[in-house]
Amino acid sequence: MEYTGSNYVGERKNGRLEGRGVYTLPTDTRYEGELKDGMFHGSGSLYFPNGSKYEAVWKNGLVIEGKYTFADGLTYEEDDWKYCDGYDRHFYTEIIDGLKPAGRSQLTNLIPPLKIPKGCYDCGDGFYNPETRVVNDYDNKFLRNADDDEHNWIVRTCRKEWDEHVGFQEKKPISL
């Protein structure tokens, strides 16, 4: 663990992580629950730095069944998912509180949305700087370096700090 930056506090058996414990990854993601032979095994929950959590039953490091809850309290339900699917792009807060009046856009699930730093993008788990290709979380802590695929996806699809005129633009007449 000293080489990975992880931390473990809990029961051990024959020097291995076994029994109940808390395993913290270098990203501050934390597992609290049962372990067997150094793997998640039995009941346990992953707590993510953004406030979301994944509660599951594990067997030899693999999920048998689980439930993901977003930081805002919305629980992911695979069989009856009504949130941002292919047909309905409403935010959870829009489903709970209703839609905003015409002309008042809701750009994120947060009201008001976070202010994006100059020249950056909001990529869902933090802010992306295309010049440095670094994603920092919303508290400005390093998350990762973006590879080419992630860079292209963020630049193409994510909310940016600056405004651009979109929609119909009248063509200027060509002068001879």
Disulfide bonds with the S-S distance in Angstrom:
none
